[in-house]
Amino acid sequence: MTTLVRGRGWARTHPLAVDAVLASAVLVCMVVGSFAEPNGEHGPTWGTRTPDAPSLVLMTLGALALVFRRRAPWSVLAATCAASIVELLTGQPRAPVVMCAVIALFTVAARTDRSTTWRIGLVTMTGLTGVAMLSGGPLPWYAQENLGIFAWTGMAAAAGDAVRSRRAFVDAIRERAERAERTREEEARRRVAEERLRIARDLHDVVAHHIALVNVQAGVAAHVMDKRPDQAKEALSHVRDASRSALNELRATVGLLRQTGDPEAPTEPAPGLHRLDELVETFRNAGLPVEVALGQVGLDLAAAVDLAAFRIIQEALTNVQKHAGPAAKAEVSVVRVGPNVEVTVIDDGPGHDKGDDQRDAEQQTGGGHGLIGMRERVTALGGSCSAGPRYGGGFRVHAILPVTTAKGGTA
């Protein structure tokens, strides 16, 4: 099998050498056949006739033309047909020069379309057969030798068309397989990119939220450490709780990267609105007054919608904690309006100050990913999200999440 494959590879890389070998074999067959008499008294006989010099020259020229049959198939067909016609008109006895035209016709049929194959095949068959029948000689026009020319040229055209059809079929199958492979690779890359983006959003939400709380509580502890050690102790307790929560959520998020069968895979449910009170309480402990208005949104929201609503509130309150100022207050509203869940987070921090500009700059300059992450989450679910300064001061984040997700899941 290895030798066969190696031979095929050599043949594909050396087509001219292969055609030279074929031409030599055809020349040998024509010369040997020219010594046979197919119409003897007792059937075909051997050695009863000898080809003349012009026939040998025509056989040699026809075989030489076949060496270039792949480079110039139409020219080779014309040349071999011309040599065959000359032999049919002048050869007495005839030599099988028409064998070169049969090989050339096969090559043309294998390299062109079907309609062209049948047109040129019909012209070649009728032309060579007609010349053979009308050229005279000792044989009648309906002799087996004349009809054989028609049969061999017809079979050459049909065989060449069959080879071309099979080659096109194999190429089409190979192209479909390559296209399917490219599609699978592109789909895999797209899914990997989406998963990386989702994990990046989750990591950002977790880290930004808890580190902001740790920063605030650490500042409080440093400020009151000397004068009110009890408050400093309480602040440090909140730092410990926030850091523990950050570690737990990071462990759960990173656990999604584990392969099937890895130990210690996370088993806790994903965060959702059922943990909204717990989330708000962490901000209240950090000194941010937060009011919550939770409408009848239902407890059967799709997991993706539930998680997105929770993360939007978490990121929005984190931004309030970081940018709105020490005297700011926040309000959270989650209501269901028709087929959507609307999430709104507003604060009354200083309007159009450095904090609001910084939050706007996150999406303009790429300096942060909070607002961008919100929009990506909402867009992935087929909703909409807007964020910007409020008239009269403060900041507003408003997200509309469809209860029926973009992927077809329903709450």
C-alpha positions as CSV (number, residue, x, y, z in Angstrom):
1,M,0.0,0.0,0.0
2,T,2.9,2.4,0.8
3,T,4.5,1.7,-2.5
4,L,1.2,2.3,-4.3
5,V,0.7,5.6,-2.5
6,R,4.2,6.6,-3.2
7,G,3.8,5.8,-6.9
8,R,0.6,7.9,-7.1
9,G,2.4,10.8,-5.5
10,W,5.3,10.5,-8.0
11,A,2.8,10.4,-10.9
12,R,1.1,13.5,-9.7
13,T,4.4,15.4,-9.4
14,H,5.8,14.1,-12.8
15,P,2.9,14.2,-15.3
16,L,5.1,14.7,-18.3
17,A,7.1,11.6,-17.5
18,V,3.9,9.6,-17.1
19,D,2.6,10.8,-20.4
20,A,5.9,9.9,-22.0
21,V,5.6,6.3,-20.7
22,L,2.0,6.2,-22.0
23,A,3.1,7.4,-25.4
24,S,5.8,4.8,-25.6
25,A,3.3,2.1,-24.7
26,V,0.9,3.3,-27.3
27,L,3.6,3.4,-30.0
28,V,4.6,-0.2,-29.2
29,C,1.0,-1.3,-29.4
30,M,0.5,0.5,-32.7
31,V,3.6,-1.0,-34.2
32,V,2.8,-4.5,-33.0
33,G,-0.8,-4.2,-34.2
34,S,0.3,-3.0,-37.7
35,F,1.8,-6.5,-38.3
36,A,-1.5,-8.2,-37.6
37,E,-4.1,-8.9,-40.3
38,P,-7.6,-8.9,-38.8
39,N,-9.4,-10.0,-41.9
40,G,-7.6,-13.2,-42.9
41,E,-9.3,-16.2,-44.5
42,H,-9.2,-18.1,-41.2
43,G,-9.6,-15.0,-38.9
44,P,-6.9,-12.7,-37.6
45,T,-3.4,-13.7,-38.6
46,W,0.0,-12.6,-37.4
47,G,3.0,-11.5,-39.5
48,T,1.2,-11.6,-42.9
49,R,1.7,-7.8,-43.5
50,T,4.3,-5.2,-42.8
51,P,3.7,-1.5,-42.2
52,D,5.3,0.9,-44.7
53,A,7.6,3.8,-43.9
54,P,5.0,6.6,-44.0
55,S,2.8,4.6,-41.5
56,L,5.7,4.2,-39.1
57,V,6.3,8.0,-39.3
58,L,2.6,8.8,-38.6
59,M,2.6,6.3,-35.7
60,T,5.7,7.9,-34.3
61,L,4.4,11.5,-34.7
62,G,1.0,10.5,-33.1
63,A,2.7,8.9,-30.1
64,L,5.0,11.9,-29.8
65,A,2.0,14.3,-29.7
66,L,0.5,12.3,-26.8
67,V,3.5,13.3,-24.6
68,F,1.9,16.8,-24.4
69,R,-1.7,15.7,-24.1
70,R,-2.2,17.4,-20.6
71,R,-0.5,20.6,-21.6
72,A,-2.4,21.2,-24.9
73,P,-5.2,18.6,-25.1
74,W,-7.0,20.3,-28.0
75,S,-3.9,20.7,-30.1
76,V,-2.9,17.1,-29.5
77,L,-6.4,15.9,-30.5
78,A,-6.2,17.9,-33.7
79,A,-2.8,16.6,-34.5
80,T,-3.7,13.0,-33.8
81,C,-6.9,13.2,-35.8
82,A,-4.9,14.7,-38.7
83,A,-2.4,11.9,-38.6
84,S,-5.2,9.3,-38.4
85,I,-7.0,10.8,-41.4
86,V,-3.8,10.8,-43.5
87,E,-3.2,7.1,-42.5
88,L,-6.8,6.2,-43.4
89,L,-6.5,7.9,-46.8
90,T,-3.0,6.7,-47.8
91,G,-2.1,3.6,-45.7
92,Q,-2.3,0.3,-47.6
93,P,-2.5,-1.7,-45.4
94,R,-3.7,0.6,-42.7
95,A,-1.8,1.0,-39.5
96,P,-3.7,1.6,-36.2
97,V,-2.7,5.3,-36.0
98,V,-6.3,6.1,-34.9
99,M,-5.3,4.7,-31.4
100,C,-3.6,8.1,-30.7
101,A,-6.8,10.0,-31.5
102,V,-8.7,7.7,-29.1
103,I,-6.3,8.6,-26.3
104,A,-6.4,12.3,-27.1
105,L,-10.2,12.3,-27.2
106,F,-10.3,10.7,-23.8
107,T,-8.0,13.4,-22.4
108,V,-10.2,16.2,-23.8
109,A,-13.4,14.6,-22.5
110,A,-11.8,14.3,-19.0
111,R,-10.9,18.0,-19.0
112,T,-14.0,19.7,-20.3
113,D,-17.7,19.9,-19.6
114,R,-20.3,17.3,-20.7
115,S,-21.9,19.2,-23.5
116,T,-18.5,20.0,-25.1
117,T,-17.4,16.4,-24.7
118,W,-20.4,15.1,-26.6
119,R,-20.1,17.7,-29.3
120,I,-16.4,17.1,-29.9
121,G,-16.9,13.3,-29.5
122,L,-19.6,13.2,-32.1
123,V,-17.5,15.2,-34.6
124,T,-14.5,13.0,-34.0
125,M,-16.5,9.7,-34.2
126,T,-18.4,10.7,-37.4
127,G,-15.3,12.3,-39.0
128,L,-12.9,9.5,-38.6
129,T,-15.5,6.8,-39.3
130,G,-16.7,8.6,-42.4
131,V,-13.2,9.0,-43.7
132,A,-12.5,5.3,-43.1
133,M,-15.7,4.3,-44.9
134,L,-15.2,6.6,-47.9
135,S,-11.5,6.1,-48.3
136,G,-12.0,3.0,-50.4
137,G,-9.6,0.1,-50.4
138,P,-10.2,-3.7,-50.5
139,L,-12.7,-3.5,-47.6
140,P,-16.4,-2.6,-47.9
141,W,-17.6,0.5,-46.1
142,Y,-19.4,-1.6,-43.5
143,A,-16.2,-3.5,-42.6
144,Q,-15.6,-4.4,-39.0
145,E,-12.4,-2.3,-39.0
146,N,-14.4,0.8,-39.9
147,L,-17.1,0.3,-37.4
148,G,-14.4,-0.4,-34.7
149,I,-13.2,3.2,-35.2
150,F,-16.7,4.5,-34.3
151,A,-16.9,2.2,-31.3
152,W,-13.5,3.0,-29.9
153,T,-13.9,6.8,-30.2
154,G,-17.3,6.7,-28.7
155,M,-16.1,4.7,-25.7
156,A,-13.2,7.1,-25.3
157,A,-15.5,10.1,-25.1
158,A,-17.8,8.3,-22.6
159,A,-14.9,7.1,-20.4
160,G,-13.4,10.6,-20.3
161,D,-16.8,12.1,-19.3
162,A,-17.1,9.5,-16.6
163,V,-13.7,10.2,-15.2
164,R,-14.4,14.0,-15.2
165,S,-17.7,13.4,-13.4
166,R,-16.1,11.2,-10.7
167,R,-13.3,13.7,-10.2
168,A,-15.8,16.6,-9.8
169,F,-17.8,14.5,-7.4
170,V,-14.7,13.7,-5.3
171,D,-13.7,17.4,-5.4
172,A,-17.2,18.4,-4.3
173,I,-17.1,16.0,-1.3
174,R,-13.6,17.2,-0.3
175,E,-14.7,20.8,-0.5
176,R,-17.8,20.2,1.6
177,A,-15.6,18.3,4.1
178,E,-13.1,21.2,4.3
179,R,-15.9,23.7,4.5
180,A,-17.5,21.8,7.3
181,E,-14.2,21.6,9.1
182,R,-13.6,25.3,8.8
183,T,-17.2,25.9,10.0
184,R,-16.5,23.7,13.1
185,E,-13.3,25.5,13.8
186,E,-14.9,28.9,13.5
187,E,-17.8,27.8,15.7
188,A,-15.3,26.5,18.3
189,R,-13.3,29.7,18.2
190,R,-16.5,31.7,18.5
191,R,-17.7,29.7,21.5
192,V,-14.3,30.0,23.2
193,A,-14.4,33.7,22.7
194,E,-17.9,34.0,24.1
195,E,-16.9,31.8,27.1
196,R,-13.8,33.9,27.8
197,L,-15.9,37.1,27.6
198,R,-18.5,35.7,29.9
199,I,-15.9,34.6,32.5
200,A,-14.1,37.9,32.2
201,R,-17.4,39.7,32.9
202,D,-18.1,37.5,35.9
203,L,-14.6,38.0,37.3
204,H,-14.8,41.7,36.8
205,D,-18.2,41.9,38.6
206,V,-17.0,39.8,41.5
207,V,-13.6,41.5,41.9
208,A,-14.8,45.1,41.4
209,H,-17.7,44.7,43.9
210,H,-15.8,43.1,46.7
211,I,-12.6,45.0,46.3
212,A,-14.6,48.3,46.4
213,L,-16.2,47.2,49.6
214,V,-12.8,46.1,51.1
215,N,-11.3,49.4,50.1
216,V,-14.1,51.4,51.7
217,Q,-14.1,49.4,54.9
218,A,-10.3,49.5,55.1
219,G,-10.4,53.2,54.8
220,V,-13.0,53.5,57.6
221,A,-10.9,51.2,59.8
222,A,-7.7,53.3,59.3
223,H,-9.6,56.5,60.0
224,V,-11.2,55.5,63.3
225,M,-8.5,53.1,64.5
226,D,-7.1,55.4,67.2
227,K,-10.3,57.2,68.4
228,R,-13.0,54.5,68.0
229,P,-11.4,51.0,68.0
230,D,-14.8,49.3,68.2
231,Q,-15.9,50.8,64.9
232,A,-12.5,49.9,63.4
233,K,-13.0,46.3,64.6
234,E,-16.4,46.2,63.0
235,A,-15.0,47.6,59.7
236,L,-12.3,45.0,59.7
237,S,-15.0,42.4,60.3
238,H,-16.7,43.6,57.2
239,V,-13.4,43.5,55.3
240,R,-13.0,39.9,56.3
241,D,-16.6,39.0,55.2
242,A,-16.2,40.8,51.9
243,S,-12.9,39.1,51.1
244,R,-14.3,35.7,52.1
245,S,-17.3,36.3,49.7
246,A,-14.9,37.4,47.0
247,L,-12.9,34.2,47.4
248,N,-16.0,32.0,47.3
249,E,-17.3,33.6,44.2
250,L,-13.9,33.5,42.5
251,R,-13.6,29.9,43.4
252,A,-17.1,29.2,41.9
253,T,-16.3,31.2,38.7
254,V,-12.9,29.6,38.2
255,G,-14.4,26.2,38.9
256,L,-16.3,26.5,35.7
257,L,-13.0,26.0,33.9
258,R,-12.5,22.6,35.5
259,Q,-12.9,19.6,33.2
260,T,-15.5,16.9,33.8
261,G,-14.4,14.7,36.7
262,D,-12.2,17.2,38.4
263,P,-12.6,17.3,42.2
264,E,-14.1,20.1,44.1
265,A,-16.3,21.3,41.3
266,P,-18.7,24.1,42.5
267,T,-22.1,23.0,43.5
268,E,-23.7,26.3,44.7
269,P,-26.4,27.8,42.4
270,A,-25.4,30.9,40.4
271,P,-26.2,34.3,42.1
272,G,-29.6,35.7,41.4
273,L,-32.3,38.0,42.7
274,H,-32.8,35.6,45.6
275,R,-29.5,37.0,46.9
276,L,-30.5,40.6,46.4
277,D,-31.0,41.3,50.1
278,E,-27.6,39.8,50.9
279,L,-26.0,42.0,48.2
280,V,-27.7,45.2,49.4
281,E,-26.7,44.5,53.0
282,T,-23.0,44.4,52.1
283,F,-23.3,47.9,50.7
284,R,-25.2,49.1,53.7
285,N,-22.5,47.8,55.9
286,A,-20.0,49.7,53.8
287,G,-21.9,52.9,54.5
288,L,-24.0,53.3,51.4
289,P,-27.8,53.7,52.1
290,V,-29.7,51.6,49.6
291,E,-33.5,51.4,49.1
292,V,-34.9,48.4,47.3
293,A,-38.3,48.2,45.4
294,L,-38.8,44.6,44.3
295,G,-42.0,44.1,42.3
296,Q,-43.7,40.8,41.5
297,V,-41.0,39.6,39.1
298,G,-41.6,35.9,39.9
299,L,-39.2,33.3,41.2
300,D,-39.1,31.3,37.9
301,L,-36.9,33.6,35.8
302,A,-34.6,32.0,33.4
303,A,-31.1,31.5,34.9
304,A,-29.4,33.8,32.5
305,V,-31.9,36.6,33.1
306,D,-31.7,36.1,36.9
307,L,-27.9,36.2,36.9
308,A,-27.8,39.3,34.5
309,A,-30.2,41.2,36.8
310,F,-28.1,40.4,39.8
311,R,-24.8,41.4,38.2
312,I,-26.2,44.6,36.8
313,I,-27.4,45.7,40.3
314,Q,-24.0,44.6,41.7
315,E,-22.0,46.6,39.2
316,A,-24.2,49.7,39.4
317,L,-24.0,49.8,43.2
318,T,-20.3,49.2,43.1
319,N,-20.0,52.3,40.8
320,V,-22.1,54.3,43.2
321,Q,-19.8,53.2,46.1
322,K,-16.7,54.2,44.1
323,H,-17.8,57.4,42.3
324,A,-20.9,59.0,43.8
325,G,-19.4,60.4,46.9
326,P,-19.7,59.7,50.7
327,A,-23.1,61.3,51.0
328,A,-24.8,59.5,48.1
329,K,-27.8,57.3,48.4
330,A,-28.9,54.6,46.0
331,E,-32.3,53.2,44.9
332,V,-32.8,49.8,43.3
333,S,-35.9,48.9,41.4
334,V,-36.8,45.5,39.9
335,V,-40.2,45.3,38.3
336,R,-41.8,43.1,35.6
337,V,-43.4,45.1,32.8
338,G,-45.2,42.8,30.3
339,P,-42.7,40.4,28.8
340,N,-39.7,42.2,30.3
341,V,-38.0,42.7,33.6
342,E,-36.8,46.2,34.1
343,V,-33.9,46.9,36.5
344,T,-33.1,50.5,37.5
345,V,-30.4,51.7,39.8
346,I,-30.2,55.4,40.6
347,D,-28.1,57.5,43.0
348,D,-28.2,61.2,44.1
349,G,-24.5,61.8,44.0
350,P,-23.0,65.1,42.8
351,G,-24.2,65.6,39.2
352,H,-21.6,65.8,36.4
353,D,-18.7,65.7,38.8
354,K,-15.5,63.7,38.5
355,G,-17.3,60.5,39.5
356,D,-19.9,60.7,36.7
357,D,-17.2,61.7,34.2
358,Q,-15.1,58.7,35.2
359,R,-18.1,56.4,34.8
360,D,-18.8,57.8,31.3
361,A,-15.1,57.5,30.5
362,E,-15.2,53.7,31.1
363,Q,-17.2,53.2,27.9
364,Q,-15.5,56.0,25.9
365,T,-11.8,55.2,26.5
366,G,-11.9,51.6,27.6
367,G,-10.5,52.5,31.0
368,G,-13.0,50.2,32.7
369,H,-15.3,47.4,31.8
370,G,-18.3,47.8,34.1
371,L,-20.7,49.6,31.9
372,I,-19.4,47.7,28.8
373,G,-20.0,44.4,30.7
374,M,-23.6,45.4,31.5
375,R,-24.4,46.2,27.9
376,E,-22.8,42.9,26.8
377,R,-24.9,40.9,29.2
378,V,-28.1,42.6,28.3
379,T,-27.4,42.5,24.5
380,A,-26.6,38.7,24.8
381,L,-30.2,38.2,26.1
382,G,-31.8,40.4,23.5
383,G,-32.5,43.4,25.8
384,S,-31.3,47.0,26.1
385,C,-29.3,48.9,28.6
386,S,-28.7,52.6,29.1
387,A,-26.5,54.4,31.6
388,G,-25.8,58.1,32.1
389,P,-26.1,61.2,34.4
390,R,-29.5,62.1,35.8
391,Y,-30.9,65.6,35.3
392,G,-30.2,67.5,38.5
393,G,-27.4,65.2,39.7
394,G,-26.6,61.6,40.2
395,F,-26.4,58.7,37.8
396,R,-28.9,56.2,36.4
397,V,-28.6,52.7,35.1
398,H,-31.6,51.2,33.4
399,A,-31.8,47.7,31.9
400,I,-34.6,45.9,30.1
401,L,-34.3,42.2,30.1
402,P,-36.7,40.0,28.2
403,V,-38.2,37.2,30.2
404,T,-37.9,35.1,27.0
405,T,-34.2,35.0,26.4
406,A,-32.6,35.3,23.0
407,K,-31.9,31.6,23.0
408,G,-35.4,30.6,23.3
409,G,-35.5,29.9,27.0
410,T,-38.6,31.1,28.9
411,A,-39.0,32.1,32.5
